C-alpha cells in the first residue's frame, strides 16, 4: 500500500499551529502581516496538494513567494502607469 498523506489544507493548519509561539512573539502589526502571508499560502492549496509532499513547508513558502511576486508585479504595473501619466502631465505644462 502507498503512504497516506495529510491533506494539504490540514498541513497548513498544522504549520500555523507550530508557528503560533513565533506569531505571539511578533508585534501586533507584524502578526497581521504573518496572517496575510499564511492566507497567501492557502490561496495555492491546489498546487500544494499536487506536490503531495510529506513535508509541506517548502510548498507553503513557495506559495507565499508566488503571491508576493503577483502583488509586486501588480504594484509595478500600477507604478508604471502612474509614472507615464505624470510624465505626460509634466510635458504638457
Protein Blocks (a to p, Z undefined) as FASTA:
>chain_A
ZZddddfklmmmmmmmmmmmmmmmpcfklmmmmmmmmmmmmmmmmmmmmnopablklmmm
mmmmmmmmmmmmmmmmmmmmmmmmmmmmmmmZZ
